[in-house]
Amino acid sequence: MIQLSIDGRNINAREGTPLVDVAHENGVYIPTLCYQKGKPCLGTCRVCTVKVGSAVVAGCTVPVAHGMQVEVNTPELVDMRKSLIESLFAEGTHNCPSCEKSGRCDLQAVGIELGMMVSRFEYRFTPRDKDYSAQRIMLERDRCIFCQRCVEWVRDEETGQKIFSIQGRGAQARIEINAELADKMSAEQVREAARLCPVGTIIDKSLGYNEPIGQRKYDLKSVREHALAGEQP
């Protein structure tokens, strides 16, 4: 066990535990989109940005160590995280009222938690075609935030091959699906892939608006409450 400081508060933790987990276990909320407890860190979304010593870092990538001085809720860091969320909304096309994942979407929930009303950045509405090629999965590409959860964690059980990939760079980047491998997935695996997606990009064709308003995940409990309770997105 080691001791570190988060926003001036001394905390005991097991050495090497991801900083995000330590913070949540001690009632300090750090938003995340690409991170999931117990899985390898991706560090792609940077929404968990904090300050460790003099360095601004992604909190999910940092294993805690003795004497570490961490800042989370300074005005500068709060605004930095909010601006990252606003940039994700501006880069894609996120029409929340018509999205199947509204009320279950991590991006939407974090935006609400951080007090986002409108993006400070110009909306790009980047056109990206939908992909219907797989039997059970539809890709709503314009919602993708390139967190890479599906790329790294969804694989063919027999070969270990990746089912999803990201092709292109910059504004031309888009999520792709190997339809042949996707068609081998069970209904349970498809549901898990859709659950892993923090937005509404991976859609299970067999489901639609299956949870009524008022009974959806983030209607019942905020993303902050889920995180501090150690529950997965």
FIDOVO-726770 format. One record per residue (C-alpha): residue number from 1; chain; x, y, z. Coordinates in Angstrom, 3 decimals, always signed. Layout:
// FIDOVO-726770
SITE NUM A X Y Z $
...
END
This chain:
// FIDOVO-726770
SITE 1 A +0.000 +0.000 +0.000 $
SITE 2 A +1.152 +3.529 -0.793 $
SITE 3 A -0.104 +7.031 -0.078 $
SITE 4 A -0.862 +9.725 -2.635 $
SITE 5 A -2.664 +13.049 -2.705 $
SITE 6 A -5.708 +13.869 -4.852 $
SITE 7 A -6.778 +17.504 -4.736 $
SITE 8 A -4.928 +17.893 -1.432 $
SITE 9 A -6.564 +14.868 +0.190 $
SITE 10 A -4.318 +12.022 +1.376 $
SITE 11 A -5.411 +8.618 +0.072 $
SITE 12 A -4.130 +5.102 +0.651 $
SITE 13 A -4.110 +2.772 -2.350 $
SITE 14 A -2.473 -0.332 -3.713 $
SITE 15 A +0.624 +0.539 -5.731 $
SITE 16 A +0.168 +0.208 -9.483 $
SITE 17 A -3.630 +0.558 -9.456 $
SITE 18 A -4.879 +2.815 -12.279 $
SITE 19 A -5.344 +6.362 -11.018 $
SITE 20 A -8.906 +6.539 -12.371 $
SITE 21 A -9.920 +3.519 -10.276 $
SITE 22 A -8.294 +4.907 -7.124 $
SITE 23 A -10.062 +8.234 -7.604 $
SITE 24 A -13.461 +6.608 -8.106 $
SITE 25 A -13.000 +4.318 -5.106 $
SITE 26 A -12.410 +7.430 -3.004 $
SITE 27 A -15.342 +9.479 -4.276 $
SITE 28 A -13.462 +11.609 -6.818 $
SITE 29 A -15.160 +11.463 -10.225 $
SITE 30 A -12.979 +11.458 -13.340 $
SITE 31 A -14.930 +11.055 -16.607 $
SITE 32 A -13.870 +8.328 -19.040 $
SITE 33 A -14.982 +7.109 -22.458 $
SITE 34 A -12.329 +4.691 -23.712 $
SITE 35 A -11.365 +3.209 -20.332 $
SITE 36 A -13.019 +0.204 -18.745 $
SITE 37 A -11.942 -1.238 -15.413 $
SITE 38 A -10.122 -4.537 -15.719 $
SITE 39 A -9.306 -4.138 -19.414 $
SITE 40 A -6.032 -2.922 -20.965 $
SITE 41 A -5.751 +0.860 -21.008 $
SITE 42 A -6.262 +2.531 -24.385 $
SITE 43 A -5.694 +6.202 -23.525 $
SITE 44 A -7.369 +7.365 -26.734 $
SITE 45 A -10.133 +9.758 -25.650 $
SITE 46 A -8.165 +11.837 -23.070 $
SITE 47 A -11.426 +12.757 -21.322 $
SITE 48 A -9.833 +11.603 -18.043 $
SITE 49 A -7.181 +14.345 -18.266 $
SITE 50 A -5.683 +15.246 -14.869 $
SITE 51 A -2.455 +16.768 -13.586 $
SITE 52 A +0.182 +14.581 -11.937 $
SITE 53 A +2.971 +16.690 -10.541 $
SITE 54 A +3.641 +19.199 -13.298 $
SITE 55 A +2.459 +16.974 -16.150 $
SITE 56 A -1.006 +16.954 -17.736 $
SITE 57 A -1.797 +13.298 -18.470 $
SITE 58 A -4.606 +10.845 -19.188 $
SITE 59 A -5.573 +9.533 -15.755 $
SITE 60 A -6.372 +6.028 -17.012 $
SITE 61 A -2.759 +5.550 -18.173 $
SITE 62 A -1.197 +6.374 -14.795 $
SITE 63 A -0.494 +3.661 -12.180 $
SITE 64 A -0.443 +5.212 -8.727 $
SITE 65 A +2.847 +5.481 -6.842 $
SITE 66 A +3.863 +6.646 -3.397 $
SITE 67 A +3.960 +10.397 -2.919 $
SITE 68 A +2.108 +11.161 -6.140 $
SITE 69 A +0.462 +14.607 -6.184 $
SITE 70 A -2.688 +14.640 -8.328 $
SITE 71 A -4.977 +17.499 -9.300 $
SITE 72 A -8.410 +16.713 -10.729 $
SITE 73 A -10.918 +19.465 -10.105 $
SITE 74 A -9.038 +22.695 -10.776 $
SITE 75 A -10.940 +25.158 -13.022 $
SITE 76 A -8.354 +24.696 -15.787 $
SITE 77 A -8.621 +20.895 -15.801 $
SITE 78 A -12.428 +20.904 -15.563 $
SITE 79 A -12.623 +23.207 -18.585 $
SITE 80 A -10.042 +21.114 -20.454 $
SITE 81 A -12.122 +17.954 -20.035 $
SITE 82 A -15.273 +19.816 -21.011 $
SITE 83 A -13.599 +21.134 -24.177 $
SITE 84 A -12.595 +17.585 -25.131 $
SITE 85 A -16.224 +16.447 -24.851 $
SITE 86 A -17.365 +19.464 -26.877 $
SITE 87 A -14.836 +18.640 -29.607 $
SITE 88 A -16.185 +15.072 -29.842 $
SITE 89 A -19.725 +16.398 -30.305 $
SITE 90 A -18.514 +18.892 -32.921 $
SITE 91 A -16.493 +16.331 -34.879 $
SITE 92 A -19.292 +13.823 -35.430 $
SITE 93 A -23.044 +13.934 -35.953 $
SITE 94 A -24.755 +13.352 -32.614 $
SITE 95 A -28.502 +13.894 -32.831 $
SITE 96 A -29.325 +12.571 -29.367 $
SITE 97 A -33.168 +12.664 -29.533 $
SITE 98 A -33.206 +10.290 -32.523 $
SITE 99 A -30.386 +7.983 -31.422 $
SITE 100 A -31.161 +4.441 -30.271 $
SITE 101 A -28.598 +4.786 -27.481 $
SITE 102 A -29.974 +8.015 -25.994 $
SITE 103 A -30.155 +7.557 -22.230 $
SITE 104 A -27.557 +4.787 -22.420 $
SITE 105 A -24.828 +6.748 -24.244 $
SITE 106 A -21.660 +7.457 -22.269 $
SITE 107 A -20.779 +10.510 -24.387 $
SITE 108 A -24.214 +12.012 -23.794 $
SITE 109 A -24.084 +11.216 -20.065 $
SITE 110 A -20.593 +12.690 -19.599 $
SITE 111 A -21.634 +15.806 -21.547 $
SITE 112 A -24.580 +16.285 -19.180 $
SITE 113 A -22.395 +15.628 -16.127 $
SITE 114 A -19.846 +18.234 -17.246 $
SITE 115 A -22.541 +20.833 -17.897 $
SITE 116 A -22.168 +20.995 -21.669 $
SITE 117 A -24.980 +22.874 -23.382 $
SITE 118 A -23.395 +23.565 -26.782 $
SITE 119 A -19.927 +23.053 -28.244 $
SITE 120 A -17.560 +26.001 -28.384 $
SITE 121 A -16.249 +24.508 -31.639 $
SITE 122 A -17.806 +24.703 -35.081 $
SITE 123 A -19.869 +21.623 -35.879 $
SITE 124 A -18.402 +19.722 -38.822 $
SITE 125 A -21.170 +17.164 -39.506 $
SITE 126 A -18.587 +14.985 -41.231 $
SITE 127 A -20.469 +12.712 -43.667 $
SITE 128 A -19.714 +9.024 -43.112 $
SITE 129 A -21.786 +6.294 -44.759 $
SITE 130 A -23.586 +3.708 -42.654 $
SITE 131 A -22.545 +0.063 -43.011 $
SITE 132 A -25.278 -2.606 -43.179 $
SITE 133 A -23.075 -5.427 -44.555 $
SITE 134 A -23.116 -7.652 -41.449 $
SITE 135 A -26.190 -9.747 -40.711 $
SITE 136 A -26.652 -8.659 -37.086 $
SITE 137 A -24.716 -5.389 -36.787 $
SITE 138 A -25.184 -1.952 -38.292 $
SITE 139 A -22.504 +0.746 -38.083 $
SITE 140 A -23.619 +4.346 -37.636 $
SITE 141 A -20.206 +5.694 -38.552 $
SITE 142 A -20.947 +9.390 -38.038 $
SITE 143 A -21.343 +8.774 -34.291 $
SITE 144 A -17.947 +7.095 -33.824 $
SITE 145 A -15.518 +8.840 -31.453 $
SITE 146 A -12.616 +6.469 -32.294 $
SITE 147 A -12.204 +5.236 -28.730 $
SITE 148 A -10.993 +1.881 -30.158 $
SITE 149 A -12.794 -0.242 -27.573 $
SITE 150 A -14.319 -2.407 -30.296 $
SITE 151 A -11.034 -2.585 -32.204 $
SITE 152 A -9.050 -3.881 -29.240 $
SITE 153 A -11.605 -5.890 -27.271 $
SITE 154 A -13.924 -7.510 -29.843 $
SITE 155 A -12.248 -10.421 -31.618 $
SITE 156 A -13.142 -13.652 -33.356 $
SITE 157 A -13.100 -16.373 -30.717 $
SITE 158 A -11.494 -18.994 -32.978 $
SITE 159 A -8.743 -16.991 -34.678 $
SITE 160 A -8.305 -13.981 -32.415 $
SITE 161 A -8.675 -11.703 -35.449 $
SITE 162 A -10.036 -8.208 -34.942 $
SITE 163 A -13.621 -7.782 -36.137 $
SITE 164 A -13.481 -3.988 -36.163 $
SITE 165 A -10.747 -1.685 -37.424 $
SITE 166 A -10.125 +1.993 -38.138 $
SITE 167 A -9.144 +2.920 -41.666 $
SITE 168 A -7.869 +6.268 -42.917 $
SITE 169 A -6.541 +9.273 -41.049 $
SITE 170 A -7.855 +12.633 -39.899 $
SITE 171 A -11.187 +13.633 -41.417 $
SITE 172 A -11.054 +10.528 -43.653 $
SITE 173 A -10.845 +8.093 -40.720 $
SITE 174 A -13.775 +5.711 -40.263 $
SITE 175 A -14.671 +2.539 -38.434 $
SITE 176 A -14.812 -0.676 -40.494 $
SITE 177 A -16.269 -4.104 -39.818 $
SITE 178 A -15.205 -7.517 -41.092 $
SITE 179 A -18.693 -8.734 -42.008 $
SITE 180 A -17.559 -12.342 -42.489 $
SITE 181 A -16.204 -12.536 -38.934 $
SITE 182 A -19.093 -10.494 -37.527 $
SITE 183 A -21.591 -12.978 -38.957 $
SITE 184 A -19.990 -15.699 -36.821 $
SITE 185 A -20.758 -13.788 -33.622 $
SITE 186 A -23.489 -15.086 -31.332 $
SITE 187 A -26.411 -12.877 -30.325 $
SITE 188 A -24.782 -12.442 -26.913 $
SITE 189 A -21.475 -11.343 -28.482 $
SITE 190 A -23.295 -8.821 -30.660 $
SITE 191 A -25.045 -7.364 -27.609 $
SITE 192 A -21.708 -7.145 -25.784 $
SITE 193 A -20.087 -5.334 -28.725 $
SITE 194 A -22.963 -2.849 -28.779 $
SITE 195 A -22.652 -2.384 -25.016 $
SITE 196 A -18.901 -1.779 -25.225 $
SITE 197 A -19.426 +1.047 -27.717 $
SITE 198 A -19.714 +4.242 -25.620 $
SITE 199 A -21.899 +5.895 -28.267 $
SITE 200 A -24.467 +4.638 -30.785 $
SITE 201 A -22.081 +3.467 -33.507 $
SITE 202 A -22.417 -0.315 -33.101 $
SITE 203 A -26.107 -1.134 -33.386 $
SITE 204 A -27.602 -4.573 -32.784 $
SITE 205 A -30.072 -4.926 -35.655 $
SITE 206 A -32.402 -7.026 -33.497 $
SITE 207 A -32.876 -4.203 -30.977 $
SITE 208 A -34.110 -0.646 -31.286 $
SITE 209 A -35.530 +1.636 -28.662 $
SITE 210 A -35.829 -1.270 -26.258 $
SITE 211 A -35.683 +0.784 -23.055 $
SITE 212 A -38.436 +3.386 -22.548 $
SITE 213 A -37.605 +6.931 -21.448 $
SITE 214 A -37.459 +7.041 -17.667 $
SITE 215 A -36.116 +3.502 -17.417 $
SITE 216 A -32.886 +3.924 -19.385 $
SITE 217 A -29.498 +3.477 -17.720 $
SITE 218 A -28.671 +7.136 -17.182 $
SITE 219 A -32.275 +8.077 -16.431 $
SITE 220 A -31.996 +5.929 -13.313 $
SITE 221 A -28.463 +6.819 -12.219 $
SITE 222 A -25.961 +9.416 -13.476 $
SITE 223 A -22.650 +8.447 -15.059 $
SITE 224 A -20.938 +9.891 -11.962 $
SITE 225 A -22.924 +7.578 -9.671 $
SITE 226 A -22.116 +4.557 -11.855 $
SITE 227 A -18.406 +5.412 -11.843 $
SITE 228 A -18.136 +5.991 -8.099 $
SITE 229 A -19.992 +2.729 -7.486 $
SITE 230 A -17.408 +0.879 -9.594 $
SITE 231 A -19.986 -0.114 -12.218 $
SITE 232 A -18.983 -0.499 -15.834 $
SITE 233 A -20.341 +1.724 -18.648 $
END
